[in-house]
Amino acid sequence: MESFREAVAAWAAGGPGDPARELAARLPVRTAVLLEGPSDAAAVDALAASRNRDLEAEGVCVLPMGGAMSVGRFAGLLGPTGLGLRLTGLCDEAERRYYARGWERAGVAEQGFFVCAADLEDELIRALGVTRVEELIRAEGDLRALETFLRQPAQQGRPPQQQLRRFLGTKKGRKIRYGHVLVEALDPHRAPAPLEALLADLT
């Protein structure tokens, strides 16, 4: 499936489409989950693993696009006007319009994607609670970095949830790592609603 993801990314960047077409037929792939970035993919993969689901074996390709503004391009290549895959996805509230427009242009009959209230990190922090997230940050060895971050003038007076959400995005790779960490810490039956709905849709 990783080869298919790479082939699709190259195709979306202007490369040839034949490698993606050949891989789609050989694997086979039936559904593409279009996500804004790798931290979202990490969270989806972690939740699926916690439910003992192998999405790749089910023909599901979890595909980070490198930004929501690329969704029209990816939906066109992979949806009804392209490879004919079923499309679904997860996005931030601020990016809903890009997904809706991409789905419409790709000829997808229903807007079968799921929207986080702010973003996925915000959803996960609310699901776990501030205290639990701080415990996980401590367990991951990032407590000193968090304390330094919280002393910054820009963070003074912000609600703790917003501070944690901002902290997760301050270092490259941190959001991806905590995508796994936060999802793995969830109660098995208390995943954030958009993430839960996405996984339930992949049946």
N, C-alpha and C positions, 0 to 999 in steps of 0.2 A: 504493500500500500504506500510505503514511503516513496517508491519509484513513481507511482502514479501522482502523488502530491507534487513531487519535483517536476514531473512532466507538465502538469496543469499550470504550475507557477511559471514555467518557461513559456508555455503557450499564452498565458495571460499577459506576459511581458513582450509578446510579439513574435515568439518563436513558432515553429511548426506544430500543428495539432495532431499529426499522425501518431507520435509516440503515446500521447494520452489516449487516443482512440483505441490503439492496439492493447494498451494495458487495461483499459476499462472493459474490453471484451474478454480478455484473458482471465481477469481476477476472479469473478466479475464484480463490478461495483454497481450498486443499485441506488444509493442515497449519498448526497454530499451535504455535509454540515458546514455551512459557511460562517466563519468566525472572524472577528476583527483581528485578533492576534494570538500569539502562542500561549499567553497566560490563560486565555479562555479555553484553548485546546487542552491545556494541562488540567484544568478543572473538570472539563467534560470527560476526559480519559480517566481521571481519578474516580469520579462518581460512577462511571461504568464499571470500573474494576471493583469498586466496593459492592456492587450488585452482582458480581460474578458474570459480567457480560463482556464478551469479546467482540467489540464493534466491527473490527476488521473482518473477522470470520462471518459476521452478519452482512457483509457487503456495504458497510458504512464507512465513508471516508471523512474524517474530521479534518477540516482544511482551514488553517489560519491564512488570511489573505494579505496581511500587512497593512490593514486599515480599512475602515468601512466604506470609503469612497471607491474602493475597487469592486464592490459587490455587484454592480451592474455588469462589469466585464466578466467576472466569474460566473454569474448567473446565466449570462448569455451563452457562454461556452459549455456549461454543464447542464443547463435546464432543457426545456422542450425544444428550443431552437438550436441546441448543440448536441451534446451526447445523450440527451433524453433521460438524465438522472432525476430522481425525485430530490427536491431541494428543501432544506430546512436551515435554521440558523439561530444565532443568539446575538443580540446587540445591546448597546447602551441606549437609553432613552433619547439622548441627543442625536443618535445616528439612525433612529427609526426611519426618517424620511429617505435616507439613502437606500435602505433595504426595501422599503415599499416601492420606490421608483425602480430599483433593480429587478424586483419580482415582476412588476408590471411590464417592463420592457422585454423581459425574457419570456413573457407569455405564460407565466405561472398563474393558474386560475385562482388560487387562494394564497393569502399572505401567511403562509405557514412558518413564521419565525417568531421568536420569543424575545421579549424586551425586559431588560433589567431597569429597575426604578432609576438608578443613577448609573452604576456600572456593576460588573459582577463582584468586584472586591467589596463594594458597599453592601451588596446582598449577602455575601458570606460573613462579613463583620456583624451585620444585624442578626443573622441566624445564630452565630456563635456567642455573641455578646462581647463587649469590650474587654472584660476581665479575662475571658478564655483566650482571646486573641493575644493579649499581652503575655499570657502564660506560654503560648506557643512561640511567640517571638523570643522569649527568654530561653525556651528549650532549644531553639534553633541557633542560639549564640548571638543574637542580634540585640540584646537588651541595651548594651552600651551605645550602639548606634542609634537606637530609639531614643534614649535619654538625651543624647546630643542633639538629635533632631528636634525634640520637644522644647529645648532651650532656645531655639531660634525665635527671634521676635515675631516672625510671620505666623508662628503657631500659637502665640499667646491669645487666649480667649476663644479659640476654636473648640467646638465640641470634640470630645475624645474620639468619636467614630470618624469624624472628618480628618483628624490628625493621623489616625492609623491608616486610613485609606490613602492619604497623601504619602505617608512613610513607605508604603508598599511600592510606590511608583518612583522612589527617589534614586534607585540604583539599578543598573541594567541587570536583568536576570532575576531580580527579587520577586517581581510579580509572577513570573513563571513558577519559581520555586514555591511560593506561597499559594499558588493555585492548587498545587498538590497538597500542601500541608493543611490548608484550611478545609478543603473538601474531605480529606481523610479524617479530620477531627470532628466532622459533623455526626450528629445522631443519624443512624442509617435511615430513619424515616422522617428526617427534618431538613432536607435540602431546601435551599431557596426555591420559591415557586417557579421562576423562569427556567432554572436548571432542571428541576424535577419534571416540568412539562416537556422540555426538550427531550430528555431521556425517554419519557413515556411515549413520545411521538415516534421514537425510533424502534418501532415494533414491526 
